[in-house]
Amino acid sequence: MLVSPLRRLLAALVGVVVLVLTWFALQYFPPGGSGREVLITVHRGDSMAVIAGDLHRAGVIASAFTFRVDSFLEGAPLVVPGVYELAQGASYPDIRSILSGGPNVPQVDVVPGVTIKEIALDVANSVGNTFASSFLSAARDAAAASPYHPQGTLDGLVGPGLYLITPGETPAQLLAAMQRGFATEAAQAGLTPASTNEGLDAYQLLTAASIVEKEGYYAKNMPDVARVIYNRLARQMPLQMDSTVLYALGLDGGTVTHAMLQTPTPYNTYLNAGLTPTPICVVSPQALQAVLHPPAGDWLYFVLVKKDGTMAFSATYQEQLAQEAKAAKAGL
């Protein structure tokens, strides 16, 4: 019997559809796979394309393309930055479930601007209060040592980054890893234990950088904030930085009241001249660069003037008052 061209075409199309569906099914539900557990790190800002590529390179999925198609059809999971343990050859539904559930490996993400106490809270969320309490005690031990500060608290002396808490790891070992992270960051920025700049030693530079971190907030502001700090120190003016008052009170942000400004602590730079006794937070490479290479300028004041983080810098108090009026008019 003769088969019409139309029937042959339909048969071919059916065959292609079956092959495509079979191929997609094998991607979604792979037959076997090694099942070996691997670690995948998702960084801030990673797109689904980047995540799919990492999954493919780690052998978790056979095709990054089909995983992206699956994410489009099923709805891409909201993936929190962190480290995920996944099995090679896992099905797409299982992968989506794990990724949407958040990092499943004990870890702590140290970001610029946080304090040792805040890091300890994150550690507690990952592995419990007992471990975190020992971690905080070690960091604040009077005998805690660093090449940048022979004895005392390690506030500001840990580096930003994502740290895994492996089975059997001790609080002291985790703290040591964070100190190594800072050493790497400092070396890349050009800060050494012997560094000096404009009359400040290395530890004082780090302390200044921590204030720059909190006050400047955005990298674009940090160099000019550093210059304000240097100028005020040179003139023996109180720094009058709100972030130092908040640090002493255990607060992160918020409105500083008149009563707060009168709180007698060594960290109150309204009442005390000079820098704070220690750094007040973890610093970014940008903050370190700002204190190591500040721009020239005669500014003594600054204020936030735009909601995009733009600050205005002034050399006189009269100029500052004018900028503060603009900021108030803008609702800042």
C-alpha positions in Angstrom: 0.0 0.0 0.0 1.3 3.4 -0.9 1.8 5.9 1.9 0.9 9.4 1.1 3.5 12.2 1.5 1.2 13.8 4.1 1.2 10.7 6.2 4.9 10.4 6.0 5.3 14.0 7.1 2.9 13.5 10.0 4.8 10.4 11.1 8.1 12.2 11.0 6.6 15.1 13.0 5.3 12.6 15.6 8.7 11.0 15.8 10.4 14.3 16.4 7.9 15.3 19.1 8.4 12.0 20.8 12.2 12.4 20.7 12.0 16.0 22.0 9.6 15.0 24.8 11.8 12.0 25.7 14.9 14.2 25.8 13.2 16.8 28.0 11.9 14.0 30.3 15.4 12.7 30.7 16.6 16.2 31.7 13.8 16.6 34.2 14.0 13.1 35.7 17.4 11.7 34.8 17.8 7.9 35.0 20.3 7.5 37.8 23.3 9.8 37.8 26.1 9.5 40.3 24.1 11.0 43.1 27.3 12.4 44.5 26.7 15.5 46.6 28.4 18.7 45.4 28.4 22.3 46.6 27.1 25.2 44.5 27.7 28.8 45.6 25.1 31.4 44.6 26.5 34.9 44.7 24.5 38.2 45.0 23.2 39.2 41.7 23.6 35.8 40.0 21.0 35.4 37.3 19.2 32.1 36.6 21.5 31.7 33.6 24.6 31.9 35.8 23.1 29.4 38.3 22.1 27.0 35.5 25.7 27.2 34.2 27.1 26.4 37.6 24.7 23.5 38.0 25.7 22.1 34.6 29.5 22.4 35.3 29.0 20.7 38.6 27.2 17.7 37.0 23.9 18.4 38.8 22.1 18.8 35.5 22.8 17.6 32.0 21.7 20.8 30.2 21.7 24.4 31.4 19.4 25.3 28.5 16.6 23.0 29.6 16.9 24.0 33.2 16.4 27.6 32.1 13.4 26.6 30.1 12.1 24.8 33.1 12.6 27.8 35.3 10.7 29.9 32.7 7.8 27.5 32.5 7.5 26.6 36.2 8.6 30.0 37.6 12.2 30.6 38.6 12.8 30.0 42.3 13.8 33.0 44.4 17.4 31.9 45.2 19.0 33.4 48.3 22.8 33.8 48.0 24.7 31.1 49.8 26.0 27.6 49.4 23.8 24.7 48.4 24.4 21.0 48.6 22.8 19.2 45.6 23.1 15.7 44.2 24.5 15.1 40.7 21.7 13.9 38.5 18.9 15.4 40.7 15.5 16.0 39.1 14.5 19.5 38.2 11.7 19.5 40.8 14.1 18.5 43.5 16.6 21.2 42.4 13.9 23.8 42.4 12.8 22.7 45.9 16.3 22.9 47.3 17.1 26.3 45.7 13.9 27.9 46.8 14.4 26.6 50.4 17.5 28.7 51.0 21.1 27.6 51.6 21.3 24.2 53.1 25.0 24.2 54.2 25.8 25.9 57.6 27.4 29.2 56.7 27.7 32.9 57.6 27.8 35.7 55.1 29.9 38.5 56.5 29.2 41.8 54.7 30.8 45.2 55.1 29.2 47.3 57.8 28.3 44.5 60.3 29.8 44.1 63.8 31.2 41.1 65.5 28.0 40.9 67.5 25.9 40.8 64.3 28.1 38.1 62.8 27.6 36.1 66.0 23.9 36.3 65.5 24.2 35.0 62.0 26.4 32.2 63.3 23.7 31.4 65.9 21.1 31.1 63.2 23.3 28.6 61.3 24.6 26.4 64.0 23.1 27.4 67.3 23.7 29.6 70.3 26.4 27.6 72.0 28.8 27.8 69.0 27.9 31.4 68.5 28.6 32.4 72.1 32.0 30.8 72.0 32.7 32.5 68.7 31.8 35.9 70.2 33.8 35.3 73.3 36.9 34.4 71.3 36.5 37.5 69.1 36.2 39.8 72.2 38.9 38.0 74.3 41.4 40.5 75.6 44.1 38.1 74.5 42.8 38.0 70.9 45.7 38.9 68.7 46.1 40.3 65.2 49.1 41.7 63.3 47.2 45.0 63.2 46.4 45.0 66.9 48.4 42.9 69.4 45.6 42.5 71.9 41.9 43.2 72.2 38.7 42.8 70.3 38.7 41.6 66.7 36.0 44.0 65.7 36.9 45.2 62.2 39.6 42.6 61.8 37.6 40.0 60.0 37.1 40.0 56.3 33.9 40.1 54.3 32.9 37.0 52.5 30.9 33.7 52.7 32.3 31.3 55.3 31.2 27.7 55.5 30.9 26.0 58.9 32.2 22.5 58.3 31.5 19.5 60.5 33.8 19.5 63.5 35.0 23.1 63.0 35.5 25.0 66.2 34.5 28.7 66.8 38.2 29.5 67.0 38.8 28.0 63.6 35.9 29.9 62.1 37.3 33.1 63.5 40.7 32.3 62.2 39.3 31.8 58.7 37.6 35.2 58.9 40.9 36.8 60.0 42.6 35.2 57.0 39.9 36.7 54.9 40.7 40.2 56.3 44.4 39.6 55.7 43.7 38.9 52.1 41.5 41.9 51.7 44.0 44.2 53.4 46.8 43.0 51.2 44.8 43.6 48.1 44.0 47.1 49.3 47.6 47.8 50.1 47.2 47.9 53.9 49.9 46.3 56.0 50.6 46.3 59.7 53.3 48.9 59.0 51.1 51.2 57.0 50.8 54.8 58.0 49.0 57.8 56.4 48.5 61.4 57.6 49.7 60.6 61.1 47.6 57.4 61.5 49.1 53.9 62.1 47.6 50.8 60.5 45.1 50.1 63.3 44.0 53.7 63.3 43.6 53.6 59.5 41.4 50.5 59.9 39.4 52.3 62.6 38.9 55.3 60.3 37.9 53.0 57.4 35.2 51.5 59.6 33.7 54.9 60.3 34.0 55.7 56.6 32.1 52.5 55.9 29.2 53.4 58.1 29.0 57.1 57.3 29.7 56.9 53.5 27.6 53.8 53.0 28.0 54.0 49.2 31.4 53.6 47.6 31.1 56.9 45.8 31.0 58.8 49.1 33.8 57.1 50.9 36.8 59.0 49.6 35.3 62.4 50.5 34.2 61.1 53.9 37.7 59.9 54.6 39.0 63.4 53.7 36.5 65.0 56.2 37.8 62.7 58.9 41.4 63.6 58.2 40.6 67.3 58.1 38.8 67.2 61.4 41.6 65.2 63.1 44.2 67.6 61.8 42.2 70.5 63.3 41.6 68.6 66.6 37.8 68.8 66.0 35.5 66.2 67.3 34.5 63.8 64.5 30.9 64.0 65.5 29.9 60.9 63.6 26.5 59.4 64.4 27.6 55.9 63.6 30.0 55.8 66.5 27.3 56.8 68.9 25.0 54.1 67.6 27.8 51.5 67.8 28.3 52.2 71.5 24.5 51.8 72.1 24.4 48.5 70.1 22.3 50.0 67.4 22.6 49.8 63.6 21.0 52.9 62.0 18.1 54.9 63.1 17.7 58.5 64.3 20.2 59.8 66.8 18.6 61.7 69.6 20.0 64.5 71.7 20.0 62.2 74.7 22.1 59.7 72.7 24.7 62.3 71.8 25.1 63.0 75.6 25.8 59.3 76.4 29.3 59.1 78.0 31.1 56.3 76.2 34.6 56.1 74.7 32.9 55.7 71.3 31.0 58.9 71.4 32.8 61.1 69.0 30.7 64.1 69.9 32.1 64.0 73.5 35.5 62.6 72.7 38.2 63.9 70.4 40.0 61.6 67.9 39.0 58.2 66.6 37.1 55.5 68.4 39.1 53.0 70.5 38.5 50.2 68.0 36.9 49.8 64.5 33.1 49.8 64.6 32.4 47.4 61.8 33.7 45.1 59.1 35.2 47.2 56.3 35.0 47.0 52.5 37.9 47.3 50.1 36.5 50.6 49.0 36.6 52.0 52.6 40.2 50.9 53.0 41.2 52.5 49.7 39.4 55.7 50.8 41.6 56.1 53.9 44.7 55.0 52.1 44.2 57.3 49.1 41.9 60.2 50.1 41.3 63.1 47.7 42.5 66.6 48.3 39.8 68.9 49.8 39.0 71.2 52.6 35.7 69.7 53.7 34.7 69.5 57.3 31.0 68.5 56.9 28.7 66.4 54.9 25.1 65.6 54.6 22.9 63.3 52.5 21.1 65.4 49.9 19.5 62.9 47.5 17.6 59.7 48.0 20.1 57.9 45.6 22.8 58.3 48.3 24.4 61.4 47.0 26.1 63.5 49.7 27.1 67.2 49.7 30.4 68.2 51.3 31.1 71.6 52.8 34.1 73.5 54.1 32.2 75.8 56.4 29.4 75.4 58.8 27.3 78.0 56.9 27.6 75.9 53.8 26.6 72.9 55.8 23.5 74.6 57.1 22.5 75.5 53.5 22.9 71.9 52.4 21.0 70.6 55.4 18.1 72.9 54.5 18.2 71.4 50.9 18.2 67.9 52.4 15.2 68.8 54.7 13.3 70.2 51.7 13.9 66.9 49.9 12.5 64.9 52.8 15.8 63.6 54.0 
